[in-house]
Amino acid sequence: MRVHPKTKLNPKVSISSPLHSLRYRLCQSAISILGVLLIQATISTSVNAASVTQSGQRVLMIEMTPALCKIQPTRARMRQCLEGYSLTVSGLNLGYGASCGSSSEPRLTPLQLKVVNRIMPDTTVRNQTWQHYGACGPISANSYFRLITNYAGDLKLPSELTTGNSYTVSKSRFLRQMTRLNKGMRLSNIDLICQEGSRRQSILTDIHICYTGSSFSKCSNPINTCGGNFIISGGN
């Protein structure tokens, strides 16, 4: 498995790979999940009146879109499956436990929605993550989604996740890549989730990254269902 050091990622499958360089140069040293954010929205930081208690850490949840589109046929009509995304963010758990249960929809400015769409293109997913994880926190929807884009924009992931090809990789090597690419990250800050494919293969479907504030922290309740080797499923 060839590893390109310090490669940051953009979630679209159209990102360049060693074999498919259409839009980006091979010499590019870093591409963030969000890419370069050319538009910065003016975001409210108002605090909700409801009194809530944070009971856990923050967990950024990243989905391996090609794998989930194949494993779960019900996702076939989702925008990220139709448009060929390689990575998407499914949510940010703020650590407020089961206190969320809102039916409200997040109200984002057009500029912010344009930014969020790059990593969370599906409207239903955005609504659900706000209702499940964001609405019970002491921050507005604008601030919640800004947290998501900030975490995602700073995170670097191995380039194999966005080439559009499939790989069998060593879990230990993949985790070491993650810690090399992200300053201050430790193995305990990463939770890898795999599902069984049609041939009883272990396929990477989710990566969870744990935080306390803006710093990486030990995942307190890891799922960790990947074995010693797993498949990164590409879109091709």
NUDOZA-602059 format. One record per atom (N, C-alpha, C): residue in three letters; x, y, z. Coordinates in steps of 0.1 Angstrom, whole numbers, plus 5000, padded with zeros to 4 digits. Each point is the difference from the previous one (the first is absolute). Layout:
BEGIN
ALAXYZ/...
//
This chain:
BEGIN
MET500849885000/MET499250125000/MET500950125000/ARG499850094990/ARG500850124999/ARG499350115008/VAL500850065009/VAL499550115008/VAL500650134996/HIS499150104999/HIS500550144996/HIS500050085013/PRO501250035006/PRO500050075013/PRO499450134999/LYS499350045012/LYS499450135002/LYS499050044989/THR499249904996/THR498950034990/THR498850045008/LYS499550124997/LYS498750045006/LYS498949974989/LEU498849985005/LEU499049954990/LEU498850094999/ASN499550004987/ASN498750064997/ASN499049884998/PRO498750015004/PRO499249895000/PRO499549954986/LYS500150084990/LYS499649964987/LYS500949894994/VAL499449914993/VAL500849894994/VAL500850064988/SER499750124996/SER500750064989/SER501450045004/ILE500349995013/ILE501450035004/ILE501049924993/SER501250064998/SER501049934992/SER500549885008/SER500449894993/SER500749895005/SER501249984992/PRO500949915003/PRO501249974992/PRO499749974986/LEU498849944998/LEU499649964986/LEU498950084994/HIS499450095008/HIS498850084995/HIS500250145004/SER501050074995/SER500250145003/SER499450094990/LEU498850045003/LEU499350094990/LEU500050145004/ARG499850025013/ARG499950145005/ARG501150055009/TYR500749915006/TYR501050045010/TYR501449954995/ARG501150075004/ARG501349964996/ARG500549895010/LEU500849914994/LEU500649895008/LEU500950055011/CYS500650124998/CYS500950055009/CYS499350075012/GLN498750015000/GLN499250075010/GLN500349925013/SER500450075010/SER500449945013/SER498849995010/ALA499050084998/ALA498949995010/ALA498750054994/ILE499049915001/ILE498750044996/ILE499049975012/SER499450095005/SER499149985012/SER498749934995/ILE499349955010/ILE498749944997/ILE499150104993/LEU500150125004/LEU499250114994/LEU500650064988/GLY501349984998/GLY500850074990/GLY500250145006/VAL500450094991/VAL500250145005/VAL498750075000/LEU499650055011/LEU498750065002/LEU500250154995/LEU499450024988/LEU500250144995/LEU499050095005/ILE498949955006/ILE498950085005/ILE499949985015/GLN500150105008/GLN499849995014/GLN498750065004/ALA499149925006/ALA498750065004/ALA500150075013/THR499250105002/THR499950075013/THR499049925008/ILE500649945011/ILE499249905007/ILE499750055015/SER498849995003/SER499550045013/SER500649905011/THR500350065011/THR500549925012/THR499150015012/SER498750034997/SER499150025011/SER499749875007/VAL499750015013/VAL499849895009/VAL498649985002/ASN499549874999/ASN498649975002/ASN499750015015/ALA498850035003/ALA499650035014/ALA499949875008/ALA499849894993/ALA499849875008/ALA501349975007/SER499849955012/SER501149965009/SER500349854997/VAL501249974996/VAL500449864997/VAL501349975006/THR500349885003/THR501249955006/THR500849914990/GLN501250034997/GLN500849914991/GLN500449885008/SER499749884995/SER500449885007/SER501149924993/GLY500450044989/GLY501149934993/GLY500850094991/GLN500849944992/GLN500950074991/GLN499450024986/ARG500750084992/ARG499550024987/ARG500649904990/VAL499149954991/VAL500549894991/VAL499550044986/LEU501050024991/LEU499850034986/LEU499849874993/MET498949984993/MET499749874993/MET500150024985/ILE500949924994/ILE500350014986/ILE499649874994/GLU499350014989/GLU499649884993/GLU500849974987/MET500349874997/MET500649964988/MET498849984990/THR499750104992/THR498850004992/THR499949894990/PRO501049974992/PRO499949884991/PRO499649875006/ALA500649985012/ALA499849875007/ALA498549995005/LEU499550115006/LEU498750005005/LEU498950004989/CYS500350064988/CYS499150004989/CYS499949864995/LYS501049925000/LYS500049864996/LYS499349915010/ILE500450015012/ILE499549915011/ILE498550035003/GLN499650124999/GLN498650045004/GLN499350054988/PRO499349924992/PRO499350044988/PRO499050125002/THR499550015012/THR499050115003/THR500650144998/ARG501450005000/ARG500650134999/ARG500250044985/ALA499649924991/ALA500450024986/ALA499550134994/ARG498950065006/ARG499550124995/ARG500550125007/MET500949985010/MET500550115007/MET501050084991/ARG500150135003/ARG500850084991/ARG501449964999/GLN500649965012/GLN501449975000/GLN500349874992/CYS499049914999/CYS500249884992/CYS499850034985/LEU499050084997/LEU499850044986/LEU501150084994/GLU500650095008/GLU501050094995/GLU501549955002/GLY500149885005/GLY501449955001/GLY500950055011/TYR499550045011/TYR500850045011/TYR500849895006/SER501350025004/SER500849905006/SER499950005015/LEU499850125006/LEU499950025014/LEU498850105003/THR499349975011/THR499050105005/THR500150005015/VAL499550105006/VAL499950015014/VAL498549975004/SER499849915009/SER498749965004/SER499550085012/GLY500950065007/GLY499650075012/GLY501150035010/LEU499750085010/LEU500950035011/LEU499249995013/ASN500449905007/ASN499349975014/ASN500750105009/LEU499250095006/LEU500650105009/LEU500149945015/GLY499549885002/GLY500249945013/GLY498950035010/TYR498850034995/TYR498950035009/TYR499049885001/GLY500549894997/GLY499349875002/GLY498650004994/ALA499149945007/ALA498649984994/ALA499150115002/SER500550125003/SER499150115003/SER499550074987/CYS500649964989/CYS499550064987/CYS498849924995/GLY499150064993/GLY498849944995/GLY499250104993/SER500650104995/SER499350124994/SER499549964986/SER499050064996/SER499549994986/SER500250124992/SER500850105005/SER500250124993/SER501049984989/GLU500050084990/GLU500949994989/GLU501050125001/PRO501349974997/PRO501050115002/PRO499850104989/ARG500250135004/ARG499950114991/ARG501450054997/LEU500549994988/LEU501350044997/LEU499950114989/THR501050095000/THR500150104990/THR500349934986/PRO499750064989/PRO500449944987/PRO501549984999/LEU500850105005/LEU501449984999/LEU500549885009/GLN499549995012/GLN500449895008/GLN499549864994/LEU498850004995/LEU499549884994/LEU500949954989/LYS500550104992/LYS500949964989/LYS501249935005/VAL500650055011/VAL501249945006/VAL499649865006/VAL498949995007/VAL499649875007/VAL499749904989/ASN499450044989/ASN499749904989/ASN501249934995/ARG501250055002/ARG501249934995/ARG500349875007/ILE499550005013/ILE500349885008/ILE498749935005/MET498950074999/MET498749945004/MET499050044990/PRO500049944988/PRO499250044989/PRO498549975001/ASP499749905009/ASP498649965001/ASP499250075010/THR498950064996/THR499250085009/THR499549925012/THR499549884998/THR499549915011/THR501149985010/VAL501249974996/VAL501149975009/VAL500350135008/ARG500050124994/ARG500350125008/ARG498950025010/ASN498749984996/ASN498950025010/ASN500149905011/GLN500349874997/GLN500149905010/GLN501150025010/THR501250044995/THR501150025009/THR499850125009/TRP499350104995/TRP499650115009/TRP499049965011/GLN499049934996/GLN499049955009/GLN500549905010/HIS500949924996/HIS500549895009/HIS501250055009/TYR500850094995/TYR501250045007/TYR500250155003/GLY499450084992/GLY500350155001/GLY498950085008/ALA498849964998/ALA498950085005/ALA499950025015/CYS500649905007/CYS499950005015/CYS501250075006/GLY500950044992/GLY501250075005/GLY499750155001/PRO501050075007/PRO499850145003/PRO500450104988/ILE500049954988/ILE500550084989/ILE499049994988/SER500050104992/SER499150014988/SER500449904990/ALA499149984990/ALA500249914989/ALA501250054992/ASN500150134998/ASN501250064993/ASN501349965007/SER500050025013/SER501249975007/SER500349855000/TYR499049925001/TYR500249855000/TYR500649964986/PHE499550044989/PHE500549964987/PHE501450064998/ARG500250125006/ARG501450054998/ARG501049925008/LEU499649945011/LEU500949915007/LEU500349884991/ILE499049954993/ILE500249884992/ILE501050044988/THR499850114994/THR500950044989/THR501450035005/ASN500150065012/ASN501450025005/ASN500749875003/TYR499449915007/TYR500649875003/TYR500449934987/ALA499049994990/ALA500349934988/ALA501150074992/GLY500050135000/GLY501050084992/GLY501449985005/ASP500149975013/ASP501449995006/ASP500549854999/LEU499149914998/LEU500349865000/LEU500749954987/LYS501049925002/LYS500749944988/LYS499849855001/LEU499749944988/LEU499849864999/LEU500849934989/PRO500349875001/PRO500949944990/PRO499450014986/SER500850024990/SER499650024987/SER499249894994/GLU500249885005/GLU499349884994/GLU498550015002/LEU499550095008/LEU498650015002/LEU499350084989/THR500750064991/THR499450094990/THR500549974986/THR500749894998/THR500549974986/THR498949954991/GLY498949945006/GLY499049944992/GLY500349854998/ASN501249955004/ASN500449864999/ASN499749935014/SER500149874999/SER499849925012/SER501349945005/TYR500249995013/TYR501349965006/TYR499749915012/THR500849905002/THR500149935012/THR501150055008/VAL499750055012/VAL501150075008/VAL500149945014/SER501150025006/SER500349965013/SER499450115010/LYS499349955010/LYS499450105009/LYS501150085007/SER501149935005/SER501050065007/SER500750114992/ARG500349964987/ARG500650104991/ARG499150124997/PHE498749974998/PHE499150114998/PHE500050105012/LEU499949955012/LEU500050085012/LEU501350085001/ARG501149944997/ARG501350075001/ARG500050124990/GLN499449974988/GLN499950114990/GLN499250125006/MET498949975006/MET499250105006/MET500750085010/THR500849945009/THR500750075010/THR501150084995/ARG500649964989/ARG501150074993/ARG499550134993/LEU498849984995/LEU499450114992/LEU499450115009/ASN499649975012/ASN499350105009/ASN500850025013/LYS500650125001/LYS500850035011/LYS499249995013/GLY500549935010/GLY499449985013/GLY499049895001/MET499749934989/MET499149885000/MET500749885005/ARG499349925008/ARG500549875004/ARG499049894996/LEU500549885001/LEU499249894995/LEU498749995007/SER499950045013/SER498849995008/SER499050114997/ASN500450094991/ASN499050114996/ASN499249964987/ILE500349884995/ILE499449954987/ILE499249885003/ASP498849994995/ASP499149895001/ASP499649964986/LEU500449884995/LEU499749954987/LEU498949905001/ILE499050014990/ILE498949925000/ILE499949934987/CYS499849875000/CYS499949924988/CYS498749925000/GLN499549974988/GLN498949914998/GLN500449894991/GLU499249895001/GLU500349884991/GLU499450024987/GLY500949984989/GLY499550014987/GLY499449874995/SER499650004987/SER499349884994/SER500949885000/ARG501350015001/ARG500949895000/ARG500649985014/ARG499350045010/ARG500449995014/ARG501350075002/GLN500350104993/GLN501250085001/GLN499750125010/SER501050045007/SER499850115009/SER500350134992/ILE499050094999/ILE500150124992/ILE499850125009/LEU501050094999/LEU500050135008/LEU498850084995/THR499150045010/THR498850084997/THR500050145007/ASP500750005011/ASP499950135008/ASP501450025008/ILE500350135001/ILE501150045008/ILE499550105010/HIS500249975013/HIS499650105010/HIS501250065007/ILE500150135001/ILE501150075006/ILE499550075012/CYS500749985012/CYS499550055013/CYS500850135004/TYR499250095006/TYR500650135004/TYR499550045013/THR500950085007/THR499650085011/THR500350144996/GLY499050094998/GLY500250134995/GLY500649994986/SER501150064997/SER500650004987/SER501149895000/SER500349935010/SER501149915001/SER499549854999/PHE500849924994/PHE499649854999/PHE500049955015/SER499149905002/SER500049945013/SER499649854998/LYS500349925011/LYS499849865000/LYS498549974998/CYS499749914991/CYS498649974997/CYS499549925012/SER498950045007/SER499649945012/SER499149884998/ASN499349994989/ASN499249894997/ASN500249954985/PRO501249954997/PRO500349964987/PRO499249884995/ILE499650004987/ILE499349884995/ILE501049904994/ASN501050054993/ASN501249924996/ASN499649864995/THR499349994989/THR499649874994/THR500949964988/CYS501150064998/CYS500949964989/CYS501049905005/GLY500349904992/GLY501049915004/GLY501450054996/GLY501049905000/GLY501350044997/GLY500250054986/ASN499249964990/ASN500050054986/ASN498550034996/PHE499950104992/PHE498750034995/PHE500150064986/ILE498850014993/ILE500050054986/ILE499550155000/ILE500750084993/ILE499550134997/ILE499449994986/SER498750025000/SER499249984988/SER499950134992/GLY500550004987/GLY500050114992/GLY498750014991/GLY499850104993/GLY498850014992/GLY500149934987/ASN501249964996/ASN500149944987/ASN499849855001/
//
